[in-house]
Amino acid sequence: MSDELTIRRATGADLPAIVRMLANDPLGKTRERYAEPLPDAYVQAFAEVEAQKGNQILVAEIGGEVIGCLQLTMIPGLSRLGMLRAQIESVRVDESRRGERIGEKLFLDAIERARKAGCGLVQLTTDASRPDARRFYERLGFTASHVGMKLALS
């Protein structure tokens, strides 16, 4: 196994590591559930993501260990002359590997995938309670051009 960073599409075998990272932060602790075995809802959701065209989960790994992830979704639309856009969400880097620019490399890979797919822009939302994440996204060239809003349905 190499100590080189690899970014690839996630497989079902990566799910425990992905869910562990999603659950291992202040917000994730309140809304995720990492357990062995994983709750079946994660397995079902992963299968749905994999089945949907233009939707994928990427992982960053070193030496066979998954240390980062994000979800990249291509969204067709009518606005902007039918422009395809990319949405990035569920971004995490293992807490033991933060500060090593893994998130940056993961983002740059996702942006390049979006560019190759023909997307005209990449968008994301970030929780207002995460100022460090906002600085990270701004450093990558993202601008806070819109105000995001959400409506919880459950």
Residue frames as qw, qx, qy, qz and C-alpha x, y, z in Angstrom:
[[0.000, 0.887, 0.462, 0.000, 0.00, 0.00, 0.00],
 [0.427, 0.441, 0.015, 0.789, 1.20, 3.43, -0.92],
 [0.258, -0.534, -0.415, 0.690, 1.52, 6.46, 1.31],
 [0.041, 0.066, 0.357, 0.931, 0.36, 8.56, -1.65],
 [0.393, 0.351, 0.433, -0.731, -3.01, 10.29, -1.48],
 [0.023, 0.182, 0.838, 0.513, -5.58, 8.72, -3.80],
 [0.429, 0.259, 0.288, -0.816, -8.99, 10.17, -4.58],
 [0.132, -0.054, -0.901, -0.409, -11.59, 7.79, -5.98],
 [0.618, -0.310, -0.291, -0.661, -15.27, 6.94, -6.02],
 [0.431, -0.320, 0.690, -0.486, -16.41, 5.36, -2.79],
 [0.503, -0.040, -0.824, -0.259, -17.45, 1.72, -2.62],
 [0.724, -0.528, -0.275, -0.349, -19.76, 0.02, -0.16],
 [0.799, -0.156, -0.386, 0.434, -16.71, -1.15, 1.76],
 [0.283, 0.288, -0.201, 0.893, -15.88, 2.51, 2.52],
 [0.392, -0.669, -0.378, -0.506, -19.21, 3.20, 4.23],
 [0.676, -0.588, -0.353, 0.268, -18.09, 2.58, 7.83],
 [0.505, -0.142, -0.040, 0.851, -15.19, 5.04, 7.47],
 [0.005, -0.433, -0.319, -0.843, -17.41, 7.63, 5.77],
 [0.513, -0.690, -0.412, -0.303, -20.13, 7.42, 8.43],
 [0.677, -0.427, -0.289, 0.525, -17.51, 7.53, 11.19],
 [0.326, 0.042, 0.055, 0.943, -16.20, 10.83, 9.76],
 [0.219, -0.544, -0.406, -0.701, -19.70, 12.24, 9.28],
 [0.634, -0.651, -0.410, -0.077, -20.52, 11.47, 12.92],
 [0.701, -0.307, -0.218, 0.606, -17.23, 12.75, 14.31],
 [0.185, 0.267, -0.027, 0.945, -17.83, 16.47, 14.57],
 [0.143, 0.156, 0.534, -0.818, -20.08, 18.70, 16.70],
 [0.587, 0.199, -0.100, -0.779, -22.93, 18.79, 14.17],
 [0.583, 0.160, -0.751, -0.266, -22.57, 15.19, 13.06],
 [0.106, 0.024, -0.882, 0.459, -22.79, 13.93, 16.62],
 [0.389, 0.226, 0.445, -0.775, -26.34, 15.26, 16.77],
 [0.687, 0.407, -0.030, -0.600, -27.58, 13.84, 13.46],
 [0.611, 0.387, -0.672, -0.158, -25.51, 10.77, 12.50],
 [0.820, -0.390, 0.334, -0.251, -25.24, 7.34, 14.07],
 [0.446, 0.525, -0.725, -0.005, -22.02, 5.41, 13.69],
 [0.736, -0.306, 0.514, -0.317, -22.40, 1.85, 14.96],
 [0.217, 0.308, -0.894, -0.242, -21.28, -1.67, 14.07],
 [0.445, 0.306, 0.587, 0.603, -23.12, -2.84, 12.11],
 [0.032, 0.041, -0.113, -0.992, -24.06, 0.39, 10.35],
 [0.477, 0.432, 0.496, -0.582, -27.71, 1.34, 10.38],
 [0.532, 0.332, 0.713, 0.315, -29.27, 0.00, 7.17],
 [0.244, 0.914, 0.243, -0.216, -30.38, 3.52, 6.21],
 [0.133, -0.754, 0.460, 0.450, -26.77, 4.35, 5.26],
 [0.415, -0.055, 0.836, 0.354, -26.47, 1.25, 3.07],
 [0.385, 0.669, 0.635, 0.032, -29.73, 2.10, 1.31],
 [0.100, 0.939, 0.010, -0.329, -28.78, 5.75, 0.84],
 [0.273, -0.539, 0.632, 0.484, -25.38, 4.78, -0.60],
 [0.432, 0.239, 0.822, 0.285, -27.09, 2.46, -3.10],
 [0.286, 0.847, 0.436, -0.105, -29.44, 5.26, -4.14],
 [0.064, -0.853, 0.279, 0.437, -26.54, 7.70, -4.64],
 [0.355, -0.290, 0.777, 0.432, -24.69, 5.14, -6.74],
 [0.413, 0.447, 0.778, 0.157, -27.76, 4.45, -8.86],
 [0.208, 0.904, 0.272, -0.257, -28.44, 8.10, -9.63],
 [0.651, 0.477, 0.156, 0.570, -26.70, 9.51, -12.69],
 [0.182, 0.719, -0.083, 0.665, -24.41, 12.40, -11.85],
 [0.575, -0.719, 0.173, -0.351, -24.25, 11.63, -8.14],
 [0.817, 0.168, -0.472, 0.286, -21.18, 10.20, -6.44],
 [0.588, -0.797, 0.136, 0.020, -19.34, 10.02, -3.18],
 [0.595, 0.606, -0.421, 0.318, -15.60, 10.55, -3.37],
 [0.773, -0.618, 0.017, 0.142, -13.08, 9.38, -0.80],
 [0.258, 0.789, -0.519, 0.202, -9.48, 10.34, -0.14],
 [0.943, -0.330, 0.026, 0.030, -7.28, 7.54, 1.06],
 [0.165, 0.747, -0.630, 0.134, -3.68, 6.99, 2.08],
 [0.023, 0.321, -0.930, 0.180, -2.28, 3.52, 2.54],
 [0.330, -0.265, -0.880, -0.218, -5.70, 1.97, 2.11],
 [0.146, -0.476, -0.648, 0.577, -7.21, 4.10, 4.90],
 [0.054, 0.731, 0.462, 0.500, -10.14, 6.38, 4.02],
 [0.390, -0.319, -0.339, 0.794, -9.33, 9.79, 5.50],
 [0.156, 0.328, 0.018, -0.932, -11.67, 12.15, 3.68],
 [0.240, 0.431, 0.843, 0.214, -14.94, 12.24, 1.78],
 [0.249, 0.339, 0.072, -0.904, -17.46, 14.41, 0.01],
 [0.500, 0.490, 0.714, -0.005, -20.57, 14.02, -2.10],
 [0.003, -0.322, 0.383, 0.866, -20.54, 15.50, -5.62],
 [0.435, 0.529, 0.718, -0.120, -23.85, 15.85, -7.44],
 [0.093, 0.000, 0.463, 0.882, -24.34, 17.18, -10.96],
 [0.257, 0.573, 0.614, -0.477, -27.63, 19.07, -11.23],
 [0.210, 0.323, 0.571, 0.725, -29.18, 19.81, -14.61],
 [0.051, 0.629, 0.481, -0.609, -31.33, 22.90, -14.77],
 [0.398, 0.749, 0.457, 0.268, -33.06, 25.39, -17.03],
 [0.113, -0.976, 0.009, 0.184, -31.60, 28.60, -15.66],
 [0.229, -0.710, 0.511, 0.426, -28.42, 30.08, -17.13],
 [0.563, 0.491, -0.481, -0.458, -29.28, 28.62, -20.53],
 [0.967, -0.022, -0.186, -0.171, -29.68, 25.10, -19.19],
 [0.197, 0.667, -0.656, 0.294, -26.38, 25.13, -17.34],
 [0.855, -0.217, -0.459, 0.106, -25.27, 22.01, -15.50],
 [0.157, -0.766, 0.410, -0.469, -24.04, 22.80, -11.99],
 [0.644, 0.009, -0.719, 0.262, -22.30, 20.75, -9.33],
 [0.554, -0.714, 0.076, -0.422, -23.23, 20.61, -5.66],
 [0.506, 0.245, -0.724, 0.400, -20.65, 19.57, -3.06],
 [0.596, -0.589, 0.111, -0.535, -21.76, 18.46, 0.38],
 [0.935, -0.352, 0.035, -0.033, -20.97, 16.15, 3.31],
 [0.516, 0.649, -0.431, 0.356, -17.32, 17.17, 3.30],
 [0.729, -0.661, 0.170, -0.052, -15.18, 15.61, 6.00],
 [0.523, 0.536, -0.604, 0.272, -11.51, 14.94, 6.71],
 [0.791, -0.342, -0.463, 0.208, -10.50, 12.58, 9.50],
 [0.317, -0.944, 0.035, -0.084, -9.64, 14.67, 12.53],
 [0.749, -0.455, 0.295, 0.381, -6.19, 13.05, 12.80],
 [0.608, 0.194, 0.433, 0.637, -5.32, 14.22, 9.25],
 [0.128, 0.951, 0.279, 0.041, -6.61, 17.80, 9.30],
 [0.205, -0.892, 0.260, 0.308, -4.10, 20.47, 8.35],
 [0.560, -0.225, 0.663, 0.442, -2.46, 18.29, 5.68],
 [0.281, 0.421, -0.335, -0.795, -4.35, 19.89, 2.74],
 [0.196, 0.150, 0.960, 0.134, -6.31, 16.69, 2.15],
 [0.294, 0.686, 0.553, -0.370, -9.59, 18.62, 1.98],
 [0.179, 0.725, -0.253, -0.615, -8.09, 20.99, -0.56],
 [0.019, -0.275, 0.864, 0.422, -6.92, 18.12, -2.77],
 [0.241, 0.383, 0.887, -0.095, -10.31, 16.43, -2.47],
 [0.275, 0.764, 0.292, -0.506, -12.05, 19.67, -3.48],
 [0.118, 0.616, -0.495, -0.601, -9.74, 20.32, -6.41],
 [0.122, -0.008, 0.956, 0.266, -10.40, 16.80, -7.67],
 [0.253, 0.581, 0.736, -0.238, -14.18, 17.27, -7.33],
 [0.213, 0.767, -0.006, -0.605, -14.01, 20.65, -9.11],
 [0.039, 0.417, -0.734, -0.534, -12.07, 19.08, -11.97],
 [0.191, 0.252, 0.946, 0.072, -14.63, 16.27, -12.23],
 [0.258, 0.728, 0.471, -0.425, -17.38, 18.90, -12.40],
 [0.127, 0.680, -0.343, -0.635, -15.49, 20.83, -15.08],
 [0.047, -0.188, 0.895, 0.401, -15.00, 17.68, -17.17],
 [0.213, 0.448, 0.861, -0.110, -18.72, 16.87, -16.82],
 [0.129, 0.497, 0.462, 0.723, -19.53, 20.28, -18.34],
 [0.294, -0.765, -0.502, 0.277, -20.64, 22.11, -15.21],
 [0.242, 0.741, 0.079, 0.622, -20.66, 25.89, -15.35],
 [0.194, -0.659, 0.389, -0.614, -20.36, 26.36, -11.59],
 [0.545, -0.143, -0.779, 0.274, -19.81, 24.51, -8.34],
 [0.374, -0.606, 0.053, -0.700, -21.94, 25.40, -5.35],
 [0.500, -0.156, -0.780, 0.342, -22.14, 24.41, -1.70],
 [0.428, -0.785, -0.070, -0.443, -23.67, 25.44, 1.56],
 [0.477, 0.145, -0.666, 0.555, -21.84, 25.59, 4.85],
 [0.465, -0.694, -0.542, 0.092, -23.31, 25.71, 8.32],
 [0.001, -0.884, 0.059, -0.464, -23.11, 29.19, 9.83],
 [0.696, -0.693, 0.183, -0.040, -21.57, 27.67, 12.98],
 [0.874, -0.057, 0.240, 0.419, -18.46, 26.65, 11.01],
 [0.125, 0.953, -0.142, -0.237, -16.37, 29.78, 10.37],
 [0.395, -0.499, 0.682, 0.360, -13.24, 27.70, 9.71],
 [0.565, 0.331, 0.722, 0.224, -15.04, 25.85, 6.91],
 [0.332, 0.907, 0.244, -0.083, -16.15, 29.13, 5.38],
 [0.127, -0.841, 0.421, 0.317, -12.56, 30.43, 5.38],
 [0.531, -0.151, 0.775, 0.308, -11.44, 27.17, 3.77],
 [0.518, 0.599, 0.596, 0.134, -14.02, 27.50, 0.97],
 [0.157, 0.972, 0.005, -0.176, -13.14, 31.17, 0.42],
 [0.341, -0.635, 0.588, 0.367, -9.46, 30.26, 0.15],
 [0.512, 0.117, 0.789, 0.318, -10.44, 27.87, -2.66],
 [0.023, 0.025, 0.440, 0.897, -12.19, 30.72, -4.50],
 [0.146, -0.601, -0.772, -0.146, -15.80, 30.23, -3.42],
 [0.042, -0.209, 0.128, -0.969, -17.76, 33.40, -2.68],
 [0.076, 0.427, 0.783, -0.446, -20.72, 33.89, -0.37],
 [0.064, -0.068, -0.415, -0.905, -22.89, 35.20, -3.23],
 [0.537, -0.387, -0.505, -0.554, -26.23, 33.88, -1.96],
 [0.393, -0.323, 0.601, -0.617, -27.98, 33.29, 1.35],
 [0.375, -0.035, -0.910, -0.175, -28.82, 29.62, 1.84],
 [0.563, -0.213, 0.314, -0.735, -32.03, 28.58, 3.50],
 [0.269, 0.009, -0.961, -0.069, -33.37, 25.21, 4.61],
 [0.671, -0.255, 0.069, -0.692, -36.68, 23.85, 5.80],
 [0.079, -0.191, 0.961, -0.183, -36.51, 20.73, 7.96],
 [0.639, -0.093, -0.424, -0.635, -39.28, 18.29, 7.06],
 [0.816, -0.298, -0.494, -0.034, -38.79, 15.93, 9.97]]
